[in-house]
């Protein structure tokens, strides 16, 4: 990961930081000089990420977190401020729940609801407690992780696509509510990224994902992490309420049709 943004003396909190985009983002903030709090349910994975940060001389605080539990989220933010004294940047990245590709009428109410509990309620709860912590200091920046499925429907993914669309609307409201108080809220919308889920899909699944990308490849977690850190930096100080696709051109439109010449007459 490479970034030139200085977060020396600043504190970042990454929720959903045990692996994938969240872990890469925590490492990127640390590389930029921030003290980093990391929240997730997987304590072992979380500890490994924290140790990577400490091994390079950074400061890291792993915190057990369930983003669907208001008290757990409140405690995570309070522990961050208690340990480091402030909160300058927050990333709401936890994802989960939902269902495998399923036609809408066959989706259970429980599976649909579970997608919202993690992907949308988790973001709401994160901001509910992160924003007051930032307001008590010098303000701050929040990045919420949606998906290209939050900007474009995906057949079979009723719960996930709807929840990720809701993340964008929720983030825009927060951006408007607190723009005048020194809080910026933005969204990233990653397309196919080589996370654990895509690795488990194997070569065939990765090839299928690549076919939908004009750049002809899937993205790397570091590419998303660097964009998140930039959105939280002073260089992005006039950006709020924006959604940044990180998708290799997937949402740009359709590729040009191949021109087919009519057969030549003898």
N, C-alpha and C positions, 0 to 999 in steps of 0.2 A: 504494500500500500504506500502511496506517495501523496503527501499534501504539505502545503507550505503555510498553513493557517496556524497561528499561535494561540493556544489555549492555556498558556502558562498562567497559573494562579486561578484558573477557572475550574468549575466542577461540572461533570456531565453524568447523567443517569441514563442507562440504557435498560429498558425493560424488554425481556425476551432476548437475553444476551448469552445464552448458554451455547449456541452453535449458529452456523450459517451467517446470515446478514447481521444479526445482533452481535455475535462474537466479533466479527470483522469490524463492526462499528466501534465497539468498546476498545479494541486494539488501535483503531485509527485515532480515536480521541486521545488515548494515552500517548501515542506517537507524536501528537500535536502539543503535548505538554499538560493535558488536563488530568486532574484527579478523577477517577472513574468509579461510580457505583454501578453494580451489575445485578439485575434482578431476573430470576427465572425459577421454575419448579425443580429443575434437575440440578441438585446441589453439587454432584460430582463434576459434571461438565462445567458448571459455573466456577467451581474452585480451580479447575484447570485453566480457564481463561484468565482468572485473577492472577494465578501464578505466572502466566506468560507476561502479564503487565509488570508484575513485581520484579521479574527476572531482568527486565530492561531498565530498572530503576524507577518505575512509576509507582503510584499509589492506587490501590484497588480495594473495593469493599464489596464482597459477594453477599447478596441478601436473598434469602428464600422468599419467593413471590408467587402468589396466585392472582393473576390480573382480574379474575372474576369476583374476587372477594374485596369489598371496600376497605375492610380493616387491614388486610394484607398490603394493599396499595398504599394506604395512609402510612402504615408503619415503614414501608420501603422508602418513601419520600422523607419521612421524619428521621429515619436512620441515616440517610444520605446527608441531610443538613446537620444532624448531630455530630457526624464524623468529620465532615469537611467544612462546615460553617456556612455553606451557601449552595445555591443551585443556579447554574447559568444555562445549561442545555439539557434537554430531555428528548429521548427517542422512545416512541411507543411502537414496538416491533412484534410483540407476542402474537402468535397465530395458532389456530387449532380448531377443534370441533368440526362441525359440518359433516359431509358425507362424500363417498366416492361418486364419480359421475353417474347420475341417476335422473330419469325423467321427472319433471316437477311433481306430477300427481303421485309418484311413488316415494317421494321424500317424506319421512316421518316428521311430525311436529317437533319431536325431541331433537332430531338431527338439525333441523332448520334453526331452532332456538339456540342450540349449542354453538353454531357458527357465529351468532351475534354475541353470545356471552364472552367469547374470547376476542374476536376480531373487532367488535364495535363497543360493547360495554367496557372492555379492557382499556380502549383508547379514551373513552369518556372518563373513566375513573382515574386514569393516569393524569389527564389534564386537570381534573377537578382538584387534585392535590398538588400537582407540580406548579400550576399557575400561582396560587397563593405563596408558595415558597419563593418563586421568582419575584413576585411583587414586593416581598419583604426585603429584597435586595435591590439590585440595579437593573432588574428586568431579565429577559432571557429569550431563548429560542427553542421551539419545540418542532420536531419532525415526526409525523405519523406515517407509518408504512402501510400504504394501500397495495395496489397491484394493477397491472394492466387490465385485470378482470374487474377493477373498480371503475374503469373508463369504457369498457367494451364487454358486452354480454358474452358468456361462455356457456354453450349448451351443456346441460347436465350438472352444472355447478350452481344450483339455485341458492343454496345457503351462503357459500363463499363469495360469489359474485355480488349478491345483494348486500352482504355485510361490508365488503370492501368498497362498494359504491357509497354506503352510509358513512364510512370513515372520511371520505372526501367532503361530504356535506357537513359533517360534524366539525371537521377541521376548519372549514371556511367560516362557520359561525363563530368559532373560538377566535379566529384571526380578526374578525370584525369587532367582537366584544372587547378585545384587549389591545388593539393596535395603538390606541392612544395612551397606553400605560406601559409601553416599553416591552411588550411581549409579541414576538412573531411566531406564527404557526404555519408551517408548510407541510406538503405531502410529497412523498416519492411513490411512484407507481412502477415497480420493477416488472419486467416481462420474465421470460424463462431465464432463471439464474441457476448456476450449478451449485445447488445446496444439497443437503443429504437426501431430500425427497427425489430430486432429479437423478442423483447418483444411484439411488435404489431402483430407478426405472430402467437402468442398464443402458447399454449402447443403443438398443433399438428405440427406447423412449427418448433418449437424448437426440438421436437423429431426427425423430419426428418433431421434437421441439424446434430444432434448428431449421426445419423446412419452413417454418412460419416467420423467420427472421430475415429481413432484407440483408443484413450484414453477414448472414451465413454462419452464425455461431451463437451459442448461448452466452449469457453474461457471467462475470465473476463476482463473488461477494464483495471483493475489495472495490470494485467499480461502484457498487451501490453505497458502500461505506464512505468512500471519498466524497460522493455527492451529498450525503447526509451531513458530514462534517462541514463541507462548504456552506450548505444552507444554514448551519448554525453559526457560521463565522461572520466577522464584521464585513467581509467582502460582499455578503448577501444581505446587508443591512436594510435595503429598500425593497426586499422581497417578503411578502406575507400573503397567505391565502392562496398560494400557487401550488399547482400539481406538476411535478417533474417526472415525465415518463423516462424510464431507464430500460429500454427495450430493443435496442438495435434497429429502430425504425419500424417496429411491428405495428404501431398505432398510426403511423404516418399516412397510411392509405393502402392502395393496392399497387402491385408491381405492374409495369406496362404489359399489355398483351403482346405476345409474339406475333409479329406481322407474318401472315401467311400469303404467299404470292399465288395467284391463280395459275393452274397448269398451262404450260406453253403449248400452242398448237403447232403441229408439224408443218 
